[in-house]
Each structure stands twice: as structure tokens, then as C-alpha cells.
Amino acid sequence: MGLLMASLLLAIAPALLQPALVSAQQIAISPPNPELGDTISVVINMPPNQATNTNPYVLFKQKQYPAFAIAPNRWRALLPTTPLDAPGLKQVQVVMPSGSQAYNVNLQNRSYPTQSIWLSPSKSSIEGTDHEFDRVDAFKKIVSPQKFWQGAFIRPSQGSVSTVFGVRRYYNGEFANDYYHRGVDYAAGTGSPVFAPAAGYVRLVGTVGQGFQLHGNTVGIDHGQGVLSIFIHLSRINVKEGDFVQPGQVIGAVGSTGISTGPHLHWGLYVNNEAVDPVPWRYDGIE
């Protein structure tokens, strides 16, 4: 009798394990070992018989992130991480019409350099305007369902990188606790061209004359599905809101407007309203 029961259990076990195995095969999370500042891609493969009018979504860091169709029966959500996040195991919960499944992702620590910035009294006293903050905040919240970019992003400036993403800073000797450098800086001469790194719609154009005291002359591009580029400190703007730009198109020129210690381009890449490291988007690409 004992041997019979053992045989039955062995026969039943694969059937009991099958649903979890199928569920695991439906989800692909990359990169497999993300670091602070990385964008995590969650690809959801739903069988045709599960297709409904209800979109899947992902819960991560106590926030809900939308998933968008990228192919028939295939969806993808983009999860931002930042240098201010705590490293360690993080739960990614994928919610589909058929149910939900939780996965653990080991978000690894990453060491970011520190930098001291000294601003003149005239610069350090600038606080910005409500108009500037309202426009920029509204831009960062844009989530268009369409995907406009294709492949890896290109370099937006021919200048050398002067400040990498994620740098922590002291301003006039005081450490900025909740600050990290939300982009990549390229040192180049005033008037040097600035290129669109990927296709998208221009959703933000702001100028010093309109009250953009901190950012200076600014251009924001919507690449779709919550992915946004912002370019600040420009000396010239070549586009207007509503324009659709192609990768490599000149959108403006390097300058030193706003809070800036010299001519450079600041390129910030935002995913679902959080600044992420643009470098993986340039070299690896996220489709």
C-alpha cells in the first residue's frame, strides 16, 4: 500500500507543479541583476484565451505601473529604480486577468561618487518659479500608450561626459540629502548642437523669459509609454511643442542658462516620473 501511495503521489506531483511553471514562463524580468538606477523591464506573455479588455499591470515599491501591448499577446511594464532606493530583495507583483503572481528581484547596491558645487550668491539665491515647477512636474507625469522609440538611444551631444548619473552633491558645503544627479551632463561649447536621442513628441518648451529660472531654456520629449527625455540649460531651442522629432534631429544648442556653472547639456531620462540612468538605454536599449 505504501508503494502504491508513493507512486500515486509521484504521478500527481507534476500536475500540481504545472500551473506555477506555466506562470513563471509567462513572465520575463530583466536585467536579471538590476542595480540602483536601472530600469527594470517586465514582459508579460498572456495566452490568447486570457485576452480581455483589462490590461495587466505591475505593483512595485508600493506603486502601480501600467503594462502596454508591445506585440500580440505580449505586454511590457517599465519599473524605475533610483540611487535613493534601498538595495535588497524587492517584490514585483504581476497582476493579470487570470490572477497575480509575485516575484523577488534582488536590487543590488551601486556606489555613486560625490561632488561639491559652489554657486555664486546670485545663483544660489534663485528659487525658481511656480510656473516652471508646474510645467516640469506635469511633463514628467506624461504616460502615452504609444511607443515611439526604436532600439538604443543615441548620444544627445558630441561633448565629453562631465557628470555621470546618480552623483550625490554638496552645494556650497552642505550635503543635499534627497538629491541625486538626475541625468548625464555633456561639456560642450555654447551653441553646440543638441540631438534628439530617440523619436518622440515635443511636449515641453520652456524659456528663461517664461520663468524657467532653475532649468533655463528647456525641451522635453515624450518617447511614449512613460519614457521621457528632458534637456536643460540650452542656449537655443529649435523645436516647438507638438513637433514629432526623429533620432539625431537637432532640437537646440548647448548653453549655460538657469542654474549652471558653465556651458553644458544636462540630459535627464525619466521612466514613470522617476529619473533613471540613461546609459543602459544608450548601450543596451530597452525594447
Disulfide bonds with the S-S distance in Angstrom:
none
